[in-house]
Amino acid sequence: MALNAQGLAALETLEVLMKTSVSKDAAINTLRIMLNNDGLVEDVLTERDLIIKQRLADAHGVTVFDEESETEPWYAGPQPHDVFWPSLKAKLQADPGWANAVPSLDKTSTDVVSLLADPHSETIRTRGMVLGYVQSGKTANFTATIAKAADAGYRLFIVLSGVHNSLRRQTQLRLDSQLCDLRPADWVQLTDEFGDFGNPVKALPLVAGSQLRLLAVVKKNVSRLTNLRDWLLDAHEKGGLNKCPVLIIDDEADQASPNSARDAELDQTAINGLLVDLLGLPRVAYVGYTATPFANVLANPADPQNIYPRDFIYSLPKPAGYFGSEELFGAAVAEPEESSEDQGHDMIRFVPDAEAEAYKSSSKSPYSPKVTPSLSDAIRWFLLATAARRFRNGEAKHSSMLIHTTMRVDPQNTLVPVIRKHVKDLQKELQSGDTSKWQNQWESEVQREPAARHNLVAPSFEELLGLLPDVLTDTKVVADNSASPERLIYAADPATVIAVGGNTLSRGLTLEGLVSSFFLRTAGAYDSALQMGRWFGYRRGYEDLPRVWTTRKLKDDFQFLAEIESDLRSEIKRYEGGAASPRDVAVRIQTHPRMQVTSPLKMQFAIKASASFSETHPQTTYFDRTNSEILVGNIEATKELLSAAKNEALDKGVYGQGDVFKGVPAESILSFLDHYHFNDKSEMSEGMLSDYVKTQLEFGALREWNIAVVSKSGQSDGSAKTLDLGLEQNVNLITRSQLNSSEPDTANIGTLMSRVDRVLDLGWTASQAKVASDAQLQEVRNAEGRPLLVIYPIDKDSAPQPHLKSRKELNAAEHVVGVAFSFPAAAAGSEPKNAIQVDVSMLNTDEADDSLSTYVDAEGSHDKVALG
């Protein structure tokens, strides 16, 4: 029953006692003495028990968690007497840029704190991971998490902030502003803007008797972490940590933290070893934050001492207003459902290969860079876009351009004076009155990516012209690397900056107001490449202005990685809500012919994938469109399958736009899979799909299948193009054009399967499928039990609809047969456990890249680092 006013007051009192007493039992005994009413105390305890269990259940619903974890429900959420979270919340609500995000931030940070151990526990061993998006607000989440954990009783907060001084400084300033400066009497800062962890006062007086909160923002550097470890061990030996629960937040947790020793079972890297030493203290919770968890989920889940997130993996929702891969490359919808709004924004400009070659450098030959036409366009656009933002805002704000062509420091520094001279030349060009290139570029760009698509209005060129001189005067060109005398610093005064850099700009550091990127740097690993995509993030008020200049090959790589990232999130999501513990998660990661998933040293516990297609809907999106032999062979394989289905199916009928056969034996499906040729880029190639089906058959699943053949409706006058697939009548061909980014001989059609196609055999209409969630569509598939194979006969001359500007004619040598599947949940006990999967045999280990090597700190380990 609900508590009355007296009960609610007693509940609030109990929460205060819980935080100040030596134990839960002591708090309850004190409450009994204060109230002298055992019945009321029992009602209060019952109500609190319901609250904390519901809090944890809410968090578990969107979390991969260990049901056998020692963590018991304990957190009732923010309380009226809290001080740290209310102060932060008020600050964020007063900021127009943050106000709308506060409810989501409040909910997700409460979830994360619920997943930690009770700070009053005698031992704390939490190991968790929070998965966010690149440049999406992970720092905001862990700042809110720290505030709530501080209110709840955690006392020492260690934030491991990447491996670069600039990121450590940026994080320190953010936490100072949003935590320490709001309650300065309650915080002791063990590090500051310029000082990493050195030799602060003795730990014992700070951690043993005081109720102050302690904050250290520490770079992942051997010297710094050694100081921190020894400082804490000294206090621990004297019993000082008995009353000081510790929360370690590992920002960019996939970098430097995982063990990448040559033999990870026998040895450790120095930073990993120091981190494990910290985690060996008796009351330490560890939460890693990352947008690219490849290294983390490929760590050894069986090592109890390491950082594998054995207790929970929590996925942050995609924030409203976030500019990510879907916005850049387009939504994953089938062509018939695709509208102009589903298409990616037209923001990528291709750099010709010959120009890209001009920026390649080698230690064996001198480097004499020039500003090529593409780089000139990118710089001019930066100046135009900055002027447009000033026009809209009525004032200058931080505005940035990224130039990232190489990992090597010397060529970066050599390029800086060349860029500065070019900016001066542009200034002279403008002063001379020659504005034709400026005007043509502005008008062309606002036509290609209309401001109206973002509910904005584009200024006219004439409105920008008067602002451009000040923009040019304000523009600074800096190199940000381990050897540069100047560094990228965003102070209170607005910065208009062109940043030339490499590694220091590719991890965590936020480039404020990024509107132009010139990016030619190749990366050998998925995680490194995704982190280099600094153009993802928030662009409030200038969503129409970001542009990226890169090569077609790199664009295709980023699009592939966007799909991999989405697949990884989906793989993790299907284990949420208790479906499996983090130790049992077997995440499949598709491989790429030119890139590693992460450093080979971080993949020592990966195994070749025995693929799981449980609750997935894989489909063919790549086709060998010029290979007549393959295309004809696929048509013949389909004929044989459908001829068998006519005789073997338990039921036949017509649903919507095609024939449906129900109860087809698995043997016919396996024969089809043996004869159908999947493109090498398909996740179903190399027999992975067949192997999965055979494994499921051993567990008594997937014995009977449903098959649907999609055909184009209408045109009953006989004018429709058709294909003989062995049915009573020829099948009307459907249209699927290829994306403009397709390779010469391989068509990429994007998404093949529409939402209604996933339930074609179940009699659903398109309108029903459109409003259903993915979870609902999967539920009905699981209830059906049989998997669905959908066959798509595609017109070789398929042309896109006029409004789909990102597509072109298919132009295949023969008609194309595409296939898609909708799988129910795998049979119980059939999926591998305690093993993380990646097909390492497909990886090319010949190419060297800094992103694949063991981390080496090139910036030094000084306590104080000059960043200005």
C-alpha positions in Angstrom: 0.0 0.0 0.0 1.1 3.6 -0.6 2.7 5.4 2.3 1.0 8.4 3.9 2.8 11.7 4.6 4.3 10.3 7.8 5.6 7.2 6.0 7.1 9.2 3.2 8.9 11.4 5.7 10.2 8.2 7.4 11.3 6.8 4.1 13.3 10.0 3.4 14.9 9.8 6.8 15.8 6.2 6.2 17.6 7.2 3.0 19.6 9.7 4.9 20.5 7.1 7.6 21.5 4.6 4.9 24.1 7.0 3.7 25.5 8.0 7.1 25.3 4.8 9.0 28.0 2.1 9.1 25.5 -0.5 7.7 22.0 -1.0 6.5 21.0 -2.8 9.8 22.4 0.1 11.8 20.3 2.6 9.8 17.1 0.5 10.3 17.8 0.2 14.1 18.2 3.9 14.3 15.0 4.5 12.5 13.2 2.1 14.9 14.4 4.1 17.9 13.5 7.4 16.3 9.9 6.3 15.3 9.1 3.9 18.1 6.6 2.4 15.7 7.6 -1.1 14.3 4.6 -1.3 12.1 5.5 2.0 10.3 9.1 0.9 10.0 8.0 -2.4 8.3 5.8 -0.5 5.9 8.7 1.9 5.1 11.1 -1.1 4.5 8.5 -2.8 2.3 8.0 0.3 0.2 11.7 0.9 -0.1 12.3 -2.7 -1.2 9.7 -2.3 -3.9 11.3 0.9 -5.1 14.9 -0.4 -5.3 13.8 -3.6 -7.0 11.8 -1.6 -9.6 14.8 0.7 -10.2 17.0 -2.3 -10.9 14.4 -4.0 -13.0 14.1 -0.8 -15.1 17.8 -0.8 -15.7 17.9 -4.6 -16.4 15.3 -4.2 -19.1 17.8 -2.5 -21.3 21.0 -4.1 -20.1 22.9 -7.3 -20.7 23.5 -8.3 -17.0 24.6 -11.3 -14.9 21.7 -12.7 -13.0 24.2 -14.4 -10.6 25.9 -11.1 -9.9 26.6 -10.3 -6.2 25.0 -6.9 -6.7 21.7 -6.6 -4.8 19.1 -4.0 -5.4 20.0 -0.9 -3.3 19.5 2.4 -5.2 16.2 4.1 -4.7 17.1 6.9 -7.2 17.7 10.6 -6.6 16.5 11.8 -3.2 15.2 15.2 -1.9 18.3 15.6 0.4 20.8 15.0 -2.4 23.1 17.8 -3.3 25.4 16.9 -6.2 22.8 15.7 -8.8 20.3 18.5 -8.1 23.1 21.1 -8.6 24.1 19.6 -11.9 20.5 19.1 -13.0 19.7 22.8 -12.3 22.8 23.9 -14.3 21.9 21.8 -17.3 18.2 22.9 -17.2 19.3 26.5 -17.3 21.3 25.8 -20.5 19.1 25.9 -23.6 21.5 23.5 -25.3 21.0 20.9 -22.6 17.6 21.4 -21.2 15.8 19.0 -23.5 18.3 16.3 -22.9 18.0 16.3 -19.1 15.1 13.8 -18.8 17.0 11.1 -20.8 20.2 11.9 -19.0 18.4 11.6 -15.6 17.0 8.2 -16.6 20.1 6.7 -18.0 22.4 7.8 -15.2 20.0 6.4 -12.7 20.1 3.1 -14.5 23.9 3.0 -14.4 24.1 3.8 -10.7 21.5 1.1 -10.1 23.8 -1.4 -11.7 26.7 -0.5 -9.4 27.3 -2.2 -6.0 26.0 -0.5 -2.9 28.8 1.8 -1.7 28.2 0.6 1.8 29.0 -3.0 0.9 32.1 -4.5 2.5 33.4 -5.5 -0.9 32.8 -3.9 -4.3 33.8 -5.7 -7.5 31.5 -4.2 -10.2 32.8 -4.5 -13.7 30.5 -2.8 -16.3 30.5 -1.1 -19.7 28.4 1.7 -21.1 28.1 1.7 -24.9 27.4 5.1 -26.4 27.9 6.7 -29.8 30.9 8.7 -31.1 30.6 12.3 -29.9 27.2 11.6 -28.5 27.3 12.7 -24.8 29.0 9.9 -23.0 30.8 12.5 -20.9 27.5 14.0 -19.9 26.3 10.5 -18.8 29.3 9.7 -16.7 29.3 13.2 -15.2 25.6 12.6 -14.1 26.5 9.1 -12.9 29.4 10.5 -10.8 27.0 13.2 -9.3 24.4 10.5 -8.3 27.0 8.1 -7.1 28.5 10.9 -4.9 25.0 11.5 -3.5 24.6 7.8 -2.8 27.8 7.4 -0.9 30.7 6.8 -3.3 33.6 9.1 -2.3 36.6 8.8 -4.6 36.1 9.2 -8.4 38.9 8.4 -10.8 38.3 9.3 -14.4 40.8 7.7 -16.8 40.5 10.1 -19.7 42.1 8.7 -22.7 45.8 8.8 -23.7 46.2 12.4 -24.8 46.8 15.5 -22.7 44.3 17.6 -24.6 41.4 15.1 -23.9 42.4 14.9 -20.2 42.4 18.7 -19.9 39.0 19.0 -21.7 37.5 16.3 -19.4 39.0 18.0 -16.3 37.5 21.4 -17.3 34.1 19.8 -17.9 34.0 18.0 -14.6 35.3 21.0 -12.7 32.5 23.1 -14.2 29.7 20.6 -13.7 30.7 19.1 -10.4 33.4 20.7 -8.3 32.6 24.4 -9.1 28.9 23.9 -8.2 29.8 22.5 -4.7 33.4 23.7 -4.1 33.3 23.0 -0.3 32.4 19.4 -0.9 35.1 18.4 -3.4 38.9 17.9 -3.3 40.4 18.0 -6.8 43.4 15.8 -6.9 44.2 17.0 -10.5 43.5 20.3 -12.3 43.5 21.8 -15.7 47.2 21.7 -16.1 48.3 19.2 -13.5 47.8 15.4 -14.0 48.2 13.1 -11.0 51.6 13.8 -9.4 52.3 13.8 -5.6 49.3 15.2 -3.8 49.1 15.2 0.0 49.0 11.9 1.8 45.9 9.9 1.0 45.1 8.8 4.5 43.7 12.0 5.9 41.5 12.5 2.8 40.1 9.1 2.4 39.8 7.8 6.0 37.9 10.3 8.0 36.5 13.0 5.8 33.2 12.9 4.0 34.5 15.1 1.2 34.3 13.8 -2.4 37.6 13.3 -4.2 38.1 13.7 -8.0 41.1 12.7 -10.1 41.1 13.0 -13.9 44.1 10.9 -15.0 45.6 10.2 -18.4 46.4 6.6 -19.1 50.1 7.0 -18.6 52.4 4.6 -16.7 53.9 7.2 -14.5 50.6 8.8 -13.6 48.9 5.5 -12.9 51.8 4.3 -10.9 51.6 7.4 -8.7 47.9 6.9 -8.3 48.2 3.2 -7.4 51.0 3.8 -4.9 49.1 6.7 -3.3 46.0 4.5 -2.8 48.0 1.4 -1.7 49.6 3.5 1.0 46.2 4.5 2.3 44.8 1.0 2.0 47.7 -0.5 4.0 46.6 1.7 6.9 42.9 0.9 6.6 42.1 4.2 5.0 40.0 2.8 2.2 37.6 1.0 4.5 35.2 4.0 4.4 36.1 5.3 0.9 34.2 3.4 -1.9 35.8 4.1 -5.2 34.3 4.5 -8.7 36.6 4.3 -11.7 35.2 5.7 -14.9 37.3 4.6 -17.9 36.6 6.9 -20.7 37.6 5.5 -24.2 37.8 2.2 -22.4 38.9 0.3 -25.5 42.1 2.3 -25.8 45.2 1.3 -23.8 43.1 -0.4 -21.0 42.6 -3.9 -22.5 45.6 -6.2 -22.2 47.4 -6.3 -25.5 50.6 -8.1 -24.4 52.1 -10.5 -26.9 50.8 -13.4 -24.8 47.8 -12.1 -22.9 47.4 -15.3 -20.9 50.9 -15.0 -19.5 51.7 -11.3 -19.5 50.2 -7.9 -19.2 50.8 -4.5 -20.7 51.9 -1.9 -18.2 48.7 0.2 -18.2 46.5 -2.8 -18.0 48.5 -4.2 -15.2 48.2 -0.9 -13.2 44.5 -0.8 -13.9 44.1 -4.3 -12.6 46.1 -3.3 -9.5 43.6 -0.5 -8.8 40.7 -2.9 -9.3 42.3 -5.3 -6.8 41.5 -2.8 -4.0 38.6 -4.1 -1.9 35.9 -1.5 -2.7 36.2 -0.5 -6.3 33.5 -0.3 -9.0 34.7 0.0 -12.6 32.7 1.3 -15.5 34.2 1.6 -19.0 32.7 4.0 -21.5 33.2 3.7 -25.2 31.5 4.0 -28.6 33.7 1.3 -30.1 33.7 -1.7 -27.8 35.4 -4.1 -30.2 38.5 -4.6 -28.0 36.4 -4.9 -24.9 34.0 -7.6 -26.1 37.0 -9.5 -27.6 38.8 -9.6 -24.2 39.0 -12.8 -22.2 35.6 -13.1 -20.4 37.0 -15.9 -18.2 39.7 -13.8 -16.6 38.1 -12.7 -13.2 40.9 -10.1 -12.6 40.6 -8.1 -15.8 38.3 -5.5 -17.2 35.8 -7.6 -19.1 32.4 -6.2 -18.3 31.2 -9.3 -16.5 28.4 -7.6 -14.5 26.7 -5.5 -17.2 26.7 -3.9 -20.6 24.4 -0.9 -20.8 23.6 0.7 -24.2 22.8 4.4 -24.1 19.9 5.3 -26.5 20.7 7.4 -29.5 20.1 11.0 -28.4 17.6 13.3 -30.1 19.3 15.6 -32.5 22.4 13.4 -32.9 24.1 13.6 -36.3 25.3 10.1 -36.9 25.9 7.5 -39.6 22.2 7.2 -40.4 22.0 10.9 -41.1 25.1 10.8 -43.2 24.5 7.6 -45.1 20.8 7.2 -45.0 18.2 5.0 -43.2 18.2 1.3 -43.7 14.9 0.9 -45.6 14.0 -1.0 -48.7 13.8 1.0 -51.9 10.0 0.9 -52.3 9.6 2.4 -48.8 12.4 4.9 -49.3 11.5 8.6 -49.3 13.7 11.6 -49.9 13.8 12.0 -46.1 15.3 8.5 -45.7 18.2 9.3 -48.0 21.5 10.3 -46.5 22.4 14.0 -46.4 24.4 15.1 -49.4 27.4 16.2 -47.3 30.3 14.1 -48.6 32.5 15.5 -51.3 35.0 13.1 -53.0 38.7 13.8 -53.3 40.1 12.4 -56.5 42.7 9.7 -55.9 45.4 11.7 -57.7 44.9 14.5 -55.2 44.9 12.1 -52.2 48.2 10.7 -53.4 49.7 14.2 -53.1 49.2 14.1 -49.3 50.9 10.8 -48.7 54.2 11.1 -46.9 57.1 8.8 -46.3 60.1 9.1 -44.0 62.3 8.1 -47.0 61.4 11.2 -49.2 60.9 14.9 -48.6 57.4 16.1 -48.1 56.3 19.3 -50.0 52.6 19.6 -49.7 50.4 21.9 -51.7 46.8 23.0 -51.4 44.9 20.9 -54.0 41.6 22.0 -55.4 39.6 19.8 -53.1 41.4 21.1 -50.0 40.9 24.6 -51.2 37.2 23.9 -51.5 37.1 22.5 -48.0 38.8 25.5 -46.6 36.6 28.0 -48.5 33.5 26.0 -47.3 34.8 26.3 -43.7 34.9 30.1 -44.0 31.5 30.3 -45.7 29.8 28.0 -43.1 31.4 29.9 -40.3 30.0 33.1 -41.7 26.6 31.5 -42.1 26.6 30.5 -38.4 27.6 34.0 -37.4 24.7 35.4 -39.5 22.2 33.0 -37.9 23.5 33.5 -34.3 24.1 37.2 -34.5 27.5 36.5 -32.9 30.7 34.4 -33.3 30.8 30.9 -31.7 33.4 28.2 -31.8 33.9 27.0 -35.4 36.3 24.3 -36.5 37.8 22.6 -39.5 39.6 19.3 -39.3 42.5 18.4 -41.7 43.6 14.8 -41.1 45.8 13.3 -43.8 48.4 11.3 -42.0 49.4 9.8 -38.6 52.9 11.2 -38.9 53.8 14.4 -37.0 56.3 16.0 -39.2 54.1 16.2 -42.3 51.3 17.7 -40.2 53.6 20.4 -39.0 54.9 21.0 -42.6 51.3 21.4 -43.8 50.4 24.2 -41.3 52.3 27.1 -43.0 51.0 26.0 -46.4 47.5 26.2 -45.1 48.2 29.6 -43.5 49.5 31.0 -46.7 46.4 29.7 -48.6 44.1 31.4 -46.1 46.0 34.7 -46.7 45.6 34.1 -50.5 41.9 33.6 -50.0 41.7 36.8 -48.0 43.4 38.7 -50.8 41.1 37.1 -53.4 38.1 38.3 -51.4 39.5 41.8 -50.9 40.1 42.1 -54.7 36.4 41.7 -55.3 36.8 38.4 -57.0 34.0 36.5 -55.3 32.8 34.2 -58.1 34.2 31.0 -56.6 32.8 31.9 -53.2 29.4 32.6 -54.5 29.3 29.6 -56.9 30.3 27.2 -54.1 27.8 28.6 -51.6 24.9 28.4 -54.0 25.8 25.0 -55.2 26.2 23.6 -51.7 22.9 25.0 -50.4 21.1 23.5 -53.4 22.6 20.1 -52.9 21.8 20.0 -49.1 18.9 22.4 -48.6 18.6 24.1 -45.3 14.8 23.6 -45.4 15.4 19.8 -44.9 16.7 20.7 -41.5 14.0 23.3 -40.8 16.5 26.1 -41.3 16.8 29.0 -43.7 20.0 29.5 -45.8 21.4 33.0 -45.8 22.0 34.5 -49.3 25.6 34.9 -50.4 25.2 38.7 -50.2 24.3 38.3 -46.5 27.5 36.3 -45.9 29.8 38.6 -47.9 30.0 41.3 -45.2 30.9 38.7 -42.5 33.6 36.9 -44.4 36.4 39.5 -43.8 36.1 39.1 -40.0 36.0 35.3 -40.3 39.2 35.3 -42.3 40.9 37.7 -39.8 39.8 35.5 -36.9 40.9 32.2 -38.5 43.9 30.5 -36.9 45.7 27.4 -38.2 47.2 25.1 -35.6 48.8 21.7 -35.6 47.6 19.5 -32.7 50.1 16.7 -32.1 52.7 15.6 -29.6 55.4 17.9 -31.1 53.4 21.0 -31.9 54.1 24.2 -29.8 50.5 25.3 -30.2 47.5 23.1 -29.2 43.8 23.1 -29.9 42.2 24.9 -26.9 38.6 26.1 -26.7 38.6 28.9 -24.1 35.8 31.3 -23.3 36.4 33.5 -26.4 35.1 32.0 -29.6 37.7 30.2 -31.6 37.7 30.0 -35.4 40.3 27.4 -36.1 41.6 25.0 -38.7 43.2 22.1 -36.9 45.8 19.9 -38.6 46.4 16.7 -36.7 46.3 13.0 -36.4 46.1 10.8 -33.3 45.4 13.5 -30.8 42.3 14.6 -32.7 41.0 11.1 -33.3 40.0 10.1 -29.8 37.4 11.6 -27.5 38.4 15.2 -28.0 35.4 17.3 -29.2 36.0 19.6 -32.1 33.6 22.5 -31.3 31.5 23.7 -34.1 33.0 21.3 -36.7 31.7 22.2 -40.1 34.4 21.1 -42.5 36.6 17.9 -42.5 39.3 17.1 -45.0 40.0 13.4 -44.2 42.4 11.2 -46.1 43.8 9.1 -43.2 43.4 5.3 -43.6 43.1 3.2 -40.6 43.8 -0.5 -40.2 41.2 -1.1 -37.5 37.4 -0.7 -37.1 37.6 1.1 -33.8 40.4 3.5 -34.9 38.5 4.4 -38.1 35.2 5.0 -36.3 36.8 7.2 -33.7 38.4 9.3 -36.4 34.9 10.2 -37.6 34.9 13.5 -35.6 32.1 14.8 -37.8 29.5 12.8 -35.8 27.8 14.6 -32.9 25.5 17.5 -32.3 25.1 20.4 -34.8 22.2 22.3 -33.3 21.3 25.3 -35.5 23.7 24.3 -38.3 22.6 20.8 -39.2 22.8 21.7 -42.9 26.4 22.9 -42.8 28.8 20.0 -42.0 30.8 18.7 -45.0 33.3 15.9 -45.3 36.0 15.8 -48.1 37.4 12.2 -48.5 38.1 9.5 -51.0 35.4 7.2 -52.4 37.2 4.3 -50.9 37.2 5.8 -47.4 33.6 6.8 -47.7 32.7 3.2 -48.5 34.8 2.0 -45.6 33.0 4.4 -43.2 29.6 3.2 -44.6 30.6 -0.4 -44.0 31.7 0.4 -40.5 28.4 2.2 -39.8 26.7 -1.0 -40.7 29.1 -3.0 -38.5 28.5 -0.7 -35.6 24.7 -1.0 -36.1 25.0 -4.8 -36.3 27.1 -4.9 -33.1 24.5 -2.9 -31.2 21.8 -5.3 -32.5 23.9 -8.3 -31.4 24.3 -6.9 -27.9 20.6 -5.8 -27.8 19.3 -9.3 -28.3 21.0 -10.4 -25.1 19.4 -7.6 -23.0 16.8 -8.2 -20.3 18.4 -11.3 -19.0 18.7 -13.3 -22.2 22.3 -14.0 -21.4 25.0 -12.7 -19.0 27.9 -10.6 -20.4 30.2 -13.6 -19.9 28.0 -15.7 -22.2 27.5 -13.0 -25.0 28.9 -14.3 -28.3 29.1 -11.2 -30.4 29.7 -11.8 -34.1 31.6 -9.1 -35.9 31.8 -9.1 -39.7 35.2 -8.8 -41.1 36.6 -6.5 -43.8 39.3 -7.3 -46.4 41.4 -4.3 -45.6 40.8 -3.6 -41.9 41.3 -5.4 -38.6 38.5 -5.4 -36.1 40.9 -4.0 -33.5 44.6 -4.6 -32.7 45.5 -8.3 -33.2 47.0 -8.2 -29.7 43.5 -7.4 -28.4 41.9 -10.3 -30.3 43.8 -13.1 -28.8 40.7 -14.6 -27.3 38.6 -14.3 -30.5 37.6 -17.4 -32.4 36.5 -18.0 -35.9 32.8 -17.3 -36.0 30.3 -20.1 -35.8 27.6 -17.7 -36.9 24.4 -17.2 -35.1 21.4 -15.9 -37.1 19.1 -16.1 -34.1 16.3 -13.4 -34.3 18.0 -11.7 -37.3 16.9 -11.0 -40.8 20.0 -11.2 -43.1 19.6 -10.3 -46.7 21.6 -10.0 -49.9 22.5 -6.4 -50.6 25.6 -6.9 -52.8 25.4 -8.6 -56.2 27.9 -9.5 -58.9 25.9 -7.6 -61.5 28.3 -8.1 -64.4 28.8 -11.9 -64.0 26.3 -13.6 -66.1 27.3 -17.1 -65.0 26.6 -16.3 -61.3 23.4 -14.5 -62.0 22.0 -17.3 -64.2 23.2 -19.9 -61.7 21.2 -18.2 -58.9 18.1 -18.2 -61.1 18.5 -22.0 -61.7 19.0 -22.7 -58.0 15.8 -20.8 -57.3 13.9 -22.8 -59.9 15.0 -26.0 -58.3 14.0 -24.8 -54.9 10.5 -23.6 -55.9 9.9 -26.8 -58.0 10.6 -28.8 -54.9 8.5 -26.5 -52.7 5.5 -27.0 -55.0 5.6 -30.7 -54.2 6.8 -30.7 -50.6 5.0 -27.7 -48.9 2.3 -28.5 -46.4 0.4 -25.5 -47.5 0.4 -23.1 -50.4 -1.3 -19.7 -51.0 -1.0 -16.1 -52.1 -0.3 -13.4 -49.5 -0.1 -9.8 -50.6 2.2 -9.6 -53.6 3.5 -13.1 -53.9 3.2 -16.9 -53.6 3.8 -18.4 -50.1 4.8 -22.0 -49.4 4.6 -23.3 -45.9 6.3 -26.2 -44.2 9.1 -26.8 -46.8 11.6 -29.3 -45.5 15.0 -28.0 -44.4 16.8 -30.3 -46.8 15.5 -28.3 -49.8 16.7 -25.1 -48.2 20.1 -26.5 -47.5 20.4 -27.7 -51.1 19.4 -24.2 -52.3 22.0 -22.6 -50.1 24.7 -24.9 -51.5 23.9 -23.8 -55.0 23.1 -20.1 -54.5 26.1 -17.8 -54.8 26.4 -15.1 -52.2 28.7 -12.1 -52.9 31.9 -12.2 -50.9 30.8 -9.2 -48.9 27.7 -10.9 -47.7 27.5 -12.0 -44.1 26.0 -15.3 -45.4 29.0 -16.2 -47.5 31.5 -19.1 -46.9 28.8 -21.4 -45.7 28.0 -19.6 -42.5 24.3 -19.7 -43.0 24.3 -23.4 -43.9 26.4 -24.2 -40.9 23.9 -22.3 -38.7 21.0 -24.2 -40.1 22.7 -27.6 -39.6 23.5 -26.7 -36.0 19.9 -25.8 -35.3 18.7 -29.0 -37.0 20.8 -30.9 -34.4 18.8 -29.2 -31.7 15.4 -30.0 -33.4 14.9 -26.5 -34.8 14.4 -25.0 -38.3 13.1 -28.4 -39.7 10.3 -26.7 -41.6 10.5 -23.4 -43.5 8.2 -20.9 -45.2 9.1 -19.5 -48.6 7.6 -16.3 -50.1 8.1 -15.1 -53.6 7.8 -11.3 -54.0 6.4 -10.0 -57.3 5.3 -6.7 -58.7 1.6 -6.1 -58.6 -0.5 -4.7 -61.5 0.2 -4.6 -65.2 -2.2 -7.4 -65.9 -2.1 -6.5 -69.6 1.0 -8.6 -70.1 3.4 -5.6 -70.4 5.2 -6.4 -67.1 8.7 -7.9 -67.3 8.6 -11.5 -65.9 11.0 -14.3 -65.0 10.4 -18.1 -65.1 11.1 -19.4 -61.7 9.5 -22.8 -62.2 6.0 -21.8 -60.9 2.7 -22.1 -62.8 3.1 -18.6 -64.1 6.1 -16.4 -64.7 6.8 -13.9 -61.9 6.6 -10.2 -62.3 10.0 -8.6 -61.7 10.4 -6.0 -59.0 12.7 -2.9 -59.0 15.8 -2.5 -57.0 18.3 0.0 -58.3 21.9 0.3 -57.0 23.4 3.0 -54.9 25.7 5.6 -56.5 28.5 4.5 -54.3 28.5 0.9 -55.8 31.8 -0.5 -57.1 32.1 -1.0 -60.9 31.2 -4.8 -61.0 29.4 -5.1 -57.7 25.9 -3.5 -57.2 25.0 -2.4 -53.7 21.3 -2.0 -53.4 21.2 -1.0 -49.8 18.3 -2.6 -47.9 16.5 -5.4 -49.8 13.8 -6.5 -47.3 10.9 -4.2 -46.3 9.3 -4.4 -42.9 6.2 -6.2 -44.3 8.4 -8.7 -46.0 9.5 -10.0 -42.7 6.0 -11.3 -42.0 4.8 -12.0 -45.5 3.9 -15.5 -44.6 1.8 -14.4 -41.7 -0.8 -12.4 -43.5 0.2 -8.9 -42.2 -0.5 -5.8 -44.3 2.0 -3.1 -45.0 0.2 -0.7 -42.8 0.3 -3.1 -39.9 4.0 -3.8 -40.3 4.8 -0.1 -40.6 3.5 0.7 -37.1 4.8 -2.4 -35.4 8.1 -2.2 -33.6 11.1 -4.5 -34.5 10.4 -6.3 -31.2 6.8 -7.0 -32.2 7.8 -8.3 -35.6 10.3 -10.6 -34.0 7.8 -11.8 -31.4 5.4 -13.0 -34.1 8.3 -14.7 -35.9 9.2 -16.5 -32.7 5.6 -17.5 -32.2 5.4 -18.9 -35.7 8.5 -21.0 -35.1 9.4 -21.5 -38.7 12.0 -19.3 -40.5 11.0 -17.4 -43.6 13.0 -17.3 -46.9 11.9 -14.4 -49.2 12.9 -14.5 -52.8 13.1 -11.3 -54.9 13.3 -11.5 -58.7 14.8 -8.2 -59.7 14.7 -6.5 -63.1 18.2 -6.2 -64.5 17.3 -2.8 -65.9 15.9 -1.4 -62.6 15.9 2.4 -62.5 15.3 4.5 -59.3 12.4 6.7 -58.7 13.2 10.4 -59.7 13.3 11.6 -56.1 16.0 9.1 -55.0 19.1 11.0 -55.9 21.5 8.6 -54.3 20.6 5.8 -56.7 21.2 4.8 -60.3 20.2 2.1 -62.7 21.1 -1.5 -61.8 22.3 -2.3 -65.3 23.0 -6.0 -64.6 24.0 -8.6 -67.2 21.0 -10.8 -66.3 18.0 -10.6 -64.1 19.0 -10.8 -60.4 17.6 -13.1 -57.7 17.9 -11.6 -54.2 17.1 -13.5 -51.0 16.3 -12.5 -47.4 15.5 -14.4 -44.3 13.6 -13.9 -41.1 14.8 -16.2 -38.3 13.1 -17.1 -35.0 15.1 -17.4 -31.8 17.7 -20.1 -31.8 17.0 -23.4 -30.0 17.7 -23.4 -26.3 21.3 -24.3 -25.5 22.4 -24.2 -29.2 24.4 -21.0 -29.1 28.1 -20.8 -28.0 28.8 -19.4 -24.6 31.8 -17.8 -22.9 33.4 -17.1 -26.3 33.6 -13.9 -28.3 33.5 -14.4 -32.0 35.2 -12.9 -35.0 36.4 -14.6 -38.2 40.1 -13.9 -37.8 41.0 -16.0 -40.7 39.8 -13.3 -43.1 41.9 -10.6 -41.7 44.9 -9.2 -43.5 47.7 -8.8 -41.1 50.3 -7.6 -43.6 49.5 -3.9 -43.5 51.1 -1.9 -40.7 49.2 0.9 -39.0 49.6 2.9 -35.8 46.1 2.0 -34.8 47.1 -1.7 -34.6 50.1 -1.3 -32.4 50.6 -1.2 -28.7 50.0 2.2 -27.3 53.1 4.4 -26.7 52.8 7.7 -24.9 54.6 10.3 -27.1 53.4 13.3 -25.1 55.4 12.7 -21.9 54.5 12.1 -18.3 55.0 15.5 -16.8 52.8 16.5 -14.0 52.1 19.8 -15.7 51.8 20.0 -19.5 51.8 23.3 -21.3 48.8 23.3 -23.6 48.6 27.0 -24.5 
